[in-house]
């Protein structure tokens, strides 16, 4: 599409958004890690899209527009679940010695992990393996990791939404990264 041009609202708006339902459900499932919560978020997204059909001016791709709505619904779902859920057990708490060994006083890596080659991040097999590894993380750990790395939340925002301290957040992120690294290396995506 040329800059400055506006695409028309799709002729069969309802059918087109319903066709995007499987994509939206997969996206929400990865973020929320609960099929029921994902279905609720997608349903809320589709209802919001239908209610706002007139405001869709076609300045963006329909899938992009729906994904933007879905991201807000996912955040709402995370907020609801964090208010409803009791805190995780004490065995999820950080080991201070483990943190001190890996991070300096400012929270930066003492020895950063090796970066994944760029081509690996585009590899379909790698992405499937990553999805499987994400599914094996504990619920809270996976939630915090996805909020940080996929949705781009800042630590303070994660802590506020999930109800944890910054130290606990860093521990969960560390554990997620280490577990994902180990899982991916076992799956053949090692150094």
N, C-alpha and C positions, 0 to 999 in steps of 0.2 A: 504494500500500500504506500502511496506517495505521501510525504510529509504534508500535513495540513488537510488531507482528505479524510472524510468520515465515512466509514463503512455503514451500510444500512443494517438495521436490526434484522436478524435472520427471519425469513418468511415464516418458518414453523418453529418459533422460539421454544415452545414446550418440548417438541421432539428433539431438538438439538441439545437442550440442557439435559434431557433424560439420557441421551446417547453418551454424555460425558459422565454419567453416574458411576460406571465401573472405575474410571480413572480417579474420580474424587474419593470413592470408597477406599481404594488402595492407598491413596495419599493420606487420608485420615487414619486408616488402620496403622500405618507406619508411625504416625505421630502419637496416636492415642493408645495403641497397643491393646485395644479392646474392640472387638467386632461390634458390640452393642453401642459403645460410645461413638465409634466411627460412623455407624449407620445413623445415629441420632444427629451427629454433626452434619452429615451429608444431607439428611432430610431437612434440617433447619436451613442449610445453604440453598437447597432447591426452592424451598418456600420463600426465602428472602429474595432469590433471583426472580421468581415469578411475580412477587409483590412489587419488585423494582424494575420490571420489564421496560417500562417507559423511560427509565433513567439510563438504560444501556444504550449509549449513543453509538456504539461500534468503534470507539476510539482505540479499543484494544481487542485482542482476540477473545472470543467468548470463553474459552478454556482459561485464559489468564484472569479474566474478570471473575469467573466462578471460583478459581483457586484463591483469589484475594478474599472473597467472601468467606470461603472455607477456613482460611487461616484465622480469621476473627472468631469463627465458631469454635475452632479448636482451642484457641486461647480461653474462650468462655468455658468450654468443657473442662479444661485443666483447672481453671479457677474453681469451678463447682466441685470437682473431685477432690481438690486439695483441701477445701473447706469441710467436705464430708468425711474424708478418710482420716483415720487416726495415724499418728506418727509411726514410722517403721520401728521395728525393734532395735534395741541397743547394739546388736551385732552388726548393724549397718553403719555404725559410727566409725569415725576415723581413727586410725592408729597414728598418733603424733610422730612416732619414730619413723614410720613409713613416709610420712609427708616431708619431714626434715631431711630424709635421705634423698628425696627426689626433687624438692623445690627449695629455693633460697628464701630469704626473709620477705622478699617482695612478691613471692608467689610464682616466680618464673622457674622454668626447668633448670636444674643444675647441669644436666646433660640432656639436651633435647632429643626426642626420638627421631629416627631417620624418616625423612619425608617419603611418601609413596610416589612412584613415578607417575607423571601426568597421564600417560597412556592407560595406566591401570584404572584410573578414576573413570575413564570413558568405557572400559571393558564391561560388556553385559554380564559375563560370568562373575567378574569381581563384584558388581553391584548386586547380583543375586546372592552371592556369598555374604556380602555385607548385610543385606536384609535378613538373612538367616541368623547371622551373629547378633544383630540388634534384637531380634526376637528372643534370644537366649539371655539377655541382660535382665536383672531384677527390674521390676516395674518402675520404681522411683528413679533408679539409675538411668534407665533408658529414657524416661521422660525428661530428666534434667539434661542429658546429652543431646537429645533432639531439640529441646528448647534452645540450647546454646548453639549447637553446630548447624542445625537446619533452619530454625526459625530466626536465629540471630539475636536472641535475647541477651542482654547484659547480665552479669552476675547478680547485681542488685535486684533486677526485675525478676529473675528466676527465684531468688530467695523470697521475695515478696509474694510471688504467685504460689510457690510450693510450700512456704512456711518453714524454711530452713535457714541456717546461718551461712555466711559466706564460706567459712571453713568446711562445713559439711558439703556445700555445693562443690567446692574444689576437690574434695575427696571423691564425691560421686563422679565428677568428670574424669578424674584420674583413673578411678576403677573402671569406668566405661571404656576409656581409651586403652587401658592395659588389657582388659578382657577382649575387646574387639581386635586388638593387635594379635593377641595369642590365638584367638579363634581364626582369624584370617591367615595367620602363618600356618596353622594346622591344616587349613584348607588349600594350601599351596600358593598363597600370596605373600610369601615371606621376603626377606631381604634378598 
